[in-house]
Amino acid sequence: MTETHPKQLLHLVIGGELEDIKDITFKDLNAVDIVGVYPNYAAAYAVWKQKAQMTVDNAEMRYFIVHLHKLLEPEHH
């Protein structure tokens, strides 16, 4: 019997304080919060939303979802 697994569409959640909220340049790369890698967008979004809500009082703090699967296999996207 063959076991099938859904294709992993890896997503990375990262965040940190930005130099300017109109750009995506972190103030301090050593302080970037690498939250984790998740198997799909839904899981990454849930964590992103939680982290974003925890830092809502800091206007310079931003969290992002990086679509790793698009970087790892660009020919498929």
N, CA, C and O of each residue as an XYZ file, in Angstrom:
308
protein
N       0.846     -1.176      0.000
C       0.000      0.000      0.000
C       0.887      1.233      0.000
O       1.822      1.329      0.795
N       0.598      2.175     -0.885
C       1.372      3.399     -0.981
C       0.703      4.502     -0.182
O      -0.489      4.767     -0.337
N       1.482      5.134      0.666
C       0.957      6.227      1.471
C       1.231      7.537      0.733
O       2.357      7.792      0.307
N       0.202      8.360      0.586
C       0.391      9.634     -0.098
C       0.423     10.763      0.911
O      -0.346     10.778      1.872
N       1.312     11.700      0.684
C       1.431     12.876      1.534
C       1.177     14.104      0.677
O       1.616     14.173     -0.471
N       0.466     15.068      1.239
C       0.280     16.296      0.459
C       1.627     16.978      0.236
O       2.519     16.905      1.082
N       1.764     17.635     -0.900
C       3.004     18.330     -1.213
C       3.224     19.449     -0.197
O       2.316     20.224      0.104
N       4.435     19.514      0.318
C       4.761     20.578      1.251
C       4.978     21.877      0.484
O       5.771     21.933     -0.456
N       4.273     22.903      0.893
C       4.470     24.235      0.344
C       5.035     25.081      1.487
O       4.309     25.817      2.156
N       6.335     24.960      1.690
C       6.983     25.560      2.852
C       6.876     27.083      2.870
O       7.034     27.752      1.848
N       6.602     27.608      4.063
C       6.510     29.047      4.294
C       7.307     29.386      5.549
O       7.273     28.654      6.538
N       8.014     30.490      5.493
C       8.826     30.989      6.606
C       8.172     32.241      7.170
O       7.760     33.124      6.417
N       8.076     32.321      8.496
C       7.563     33.523      9.146
C       8.725     34.197      9.858
O       9.384     33.593     10.704
N       8.971     35.469      9.503
C      10.029     36.259     10.135
C       9.480     37.644     10.450
O       8.470     38.074      9.891
N      10.167     38.332     11.358
C       9.740     39.687     11.681
C      10.841     40.466     12.359
O      11.865     39.919     12.769
N      10.607     41.736     12.464
C      11.563     42.608     13.130
C      11.199     44.058     12.935
O      10.257     44.393     12.217
N      11.968     44.918     13.591
C      11.737     46.354     13.450
C      12.332     46.844     12.142
O      13.444     46.470     11.769
N      11.578     47.682     11.455
C      12.005     48.215     10.170
C      12.612     49.605     10.338
O      12.245     50.350     11.247
N      13.542     49.941      9.453
C      14.108     51.288      9.449
C      13.045     52.309      9.058
O      12.998     53.407      9.613
N      12.192     51.944      8.103
C      11.130     52.807      7.607
C       9.948     51.906      7.268
O      10.119     50.909      6.567
N       8.776     52.232      7.744
C       7.616     51.355      7.532
C       7.173     51.291      6.078
O       6.329     50.467      5.723
N       7.731     52.148      5.235
C       7.405     52.117      3.809
C       8.349     51.202      3.029
O       8.235     51.090      1.808
N       9.270     50.556      3.720
C      10.287     49.722      3.073
C      10.411     48.411      3.855
O       9.792     48.254      4.907
N      11.191     47.494      3.352
C      11.413     46.211      4.033
C      12.899     46.075      4.356
O      13.548     45.114      3.945
N      13.426     47.039      5.091
C      14.811     46.988      5.546
C      14.788     46.940      7.067
O      14.313     47.867      7.723
N      15.306     45.853      7.615
C      15.310     45.697      9.064
C      16.362     46.597      9.700
O      17.442     46.796      9.143
N      16.033     47.142     10.879
C      16.973     47.985     11.626
C      18.209     47.197     12.030
O      19.333     47.686     11.913
N      17.995     45.976     12.506
C      19.093     45.167     13.036
C      18.873     43.711     12.628
O      18.003     43.033     13.175
N      19.662     43.234     11.668
C      19.504     41.847     11.203
C      19.741     40.830     12.313
O      19.181     39.734     12.276
N      20.559     41.178     13.293
C      20.804     40.265     14.417
C      19.582     40.117     15.313
O      19.486     39.158     16.078
N      18.652     41.056     15.224
C      17.464     41.015     16.063
C      16.229     40.499     15.318
O      15.134     40.497     15.880
N      16.386     40.066     14.072
C      15.247     39.547     13.315
C      14.723     38.283     14.006
O      15.487     37.386     14.363
N      13.424     38.238     14.179
C      12.757     37.106     14.812
C      12.431     36.076     13.730
O      11.505     36.264     12.941
N      13.195     34.997     13.702
C      12.918     33.902     12.774
C      11.968     32.958     13.514
O      12.385     32.121     14.315
N      10.691     33.122     13.218
C       9.652     32.421     13.969
C       9.648     30.932     13.648
O       9.626     30.103     14.557
N       9.669     30.585     12.358
C       9.686     29.175     12.007
C       9.270     28.912     10.573
O       8.871     29.816      9.839
N       9.376     27.649     10.200
C       8.989     27.177      8.872
C       7.741     26.317      9.034
O       7.653     25.488      9.940
N       6.775     26.531      8.136
C       5.486     25.861      8.248
C       5.148     25.155      6.936
O       5.579     25.591      5.869
N       4.375     24.062      7.010
C       4.151     23.206      5.843
C       3.170     23.760      4.816
O       3.061     23.219      3.716
N       2.458     24.826      5.159
C       1.498     25.407      4.219
C       1.186     26.843      4.637
O       1.549     27.282      5.728
N       0.511     27.555      3.753
C       0.211     28.965      4.006
C      -0.712     29.148      5.203
O      -0.519     30.071      5.995
N      -1.699     28.293      5.344
C      -2.663     28.434      6.437
C      -1.972     28.381      7.803
O      -2.272     29.181      8.688
N      -1.056     27.443      7.963
C      -0.326     27.322      9.228
C       0.567     28.552      9.459
O       0.640     29.077     10.570
N       1.236     28.993      8.405
C       2.095     30.174      8.514
C       1.264     31.412      8.828
O       1.667     32.235      9.649
N       0.122     31.550      8.192
C      -0.739     32.705      8.411
C      -1.222     32.768      9.856
O      -1.259     33.848     10.445
N      -1.587     31.640     10.430
C      -2.052     31.618     11.823
C      -0.964     32.126     12.771
O      -1.244     32.899     13.687
N       0.268     31.692     12.548
C       1.385     32.138     13.394
C       1.704     33.606     13.121
O       1.944     34.373     14.053
N       1.707     33.998     11.845
C       1.962     35.394     11.479
C       0.963     36.315     12.167
O       1.339     37.343     12.731
N      -0.303     35.944     12.118
C      -1.356     36.769     12.718
C      -1.153     36.911     14.220
O      -1.319     37.999     14.771
N      -0.799     35.825     14.877
C      -0.555     35.855     16.316
C       0.620     36.782     16.649
O       0.523     37.609     17.556
N       1.720     36.643     15.921
C       2.906     37.478     16.173
C       2.607     38.948     15.878
O       3.028     39.830     16.626
N       1.885     39.210     14.793
C       1.540     40.589     14.433
C       0.659     41.223     15.511
O       0.847     42.390     15.855
N      -0.284     40.475     16.037
C      -1.161     41.002     17.085
C      -0.403     41.261     18.378
O      -0.739     42.187     19.117
N       0.613     40.455     18.659
C       1.408     40.639     19.878
C       2.250     41.913     19.823
O       2.632     42.445     20.865
N       2.541     42.405     18.624
C       3.415     43.568     18.468
C       2.675     44.768     17.895
O       3.305     45.679     17.360
N       1.363     44.785     17.997
C       0.552     45.834     17.383
C       0.896     47.228     17.920
O       0.681     48.215     17.217
N       1.414     47.335     19.122
C       1.748     48.634     19.708
C       3.047     49.224     19.173
O       3.330     50.398     19.416
N       3.838     48.443     18.453
C       5.096     48.931     17.891
C       4.904     49.124     16.387
O       4.896     48.156     15.626
N       4.749     50.377     15.966
C       4.460     50.686     14.559
C       5.584     50.276     13.614
O       5.344     50.091     12.421
N       6.799     50.130     14.122
C       7.937     49.776     13.262
C       8.159     48.269     13.163
O       8.997     47.818     12.381
N       7.431     47.498     13.934
C       7.587     46.047     13.948
C       6.672     45.427     12.900
O       5.475     45.713     12.860
N       7.245     44.575     12.053
C       6.464     43.902     11.011
C       6.862     42.429     10.938
O       8.023     42.068     11.130
N       5.879     41.605     10.661
C       6.105     40.183     10.414
C       5.720     39.878      8.977
O       4.805     40.486      8.421
N       6.430     38.929      8.385
C       6.237     38.587      6.980
C       6.143     37.076      6.813
O       6.696     36.304      7.595
N       5.425     36.683      5.770
C       5.381     35.280      5.361
C       6.169     35.189      4.061
O       5.836     35.849      3.077
N       7.214     34.372      4.063
C       8.044     34.168      2.874
C       7.654     32.823      2.269
O       7.667     31.801      2.955
N       7.313     32.825      0.999
C       6.905     31.609      0.295
C       8.161     30.837     -0.131
O       8.621     30.968     -1.265
N       8.701     30.043      0.777
C       9.929     29.301      0.489
C       9.773     28.348     -0.683
O      10.714     28.156     -1.452
N       8.610     27.755     -0.828
C       8.397     26.791     -1.913
C       8.592     27.451     -3.276
O       9.004     26.785     -4.226
N       8.304     28.738     -3.388
C       8.505     29.446     -4.659
C       9.986     29.698     -4.916
O      10.418     29.762     -6.067
N      10.753     29.840     -3.857
C      12.197     30.038     -4.004
C      12.909     28.716     -4.277
O      13.888     28.674     -5.022
N      12.416     27.644     -3.675
C      13.050     26.337     -3.826
C      12.745     25.695     -5.176
O      13.573     24.969     -5.726
N      11.557     25.967     -5.704
C      11.162     25.387     -6.990
C      10.516     26.462     -7.877
O       9.321     26.391     -8.165
N      11.293     27.440     -8.303
C      10.699     28.553     -9.065
C      10.064     28.132    -10.391
O       9.180     28.827    -10.892
N      10.487     27.032    -10.957
C       9.935     26.597    -12.245
C       8.490     26.106    -12.103
O       7.784     25.980    -13.103
N       8.046     25.830    -10.886
C       6.683     25.332    -10.665
C       5.708     26.446    -10.315
O       4.534     26.176    -10.065
N       6.171     27.692    -10.291
C       5.285     28.792     -9.857
C       5.327     29.926    -10.810
O       4.647     30.931    -10.604
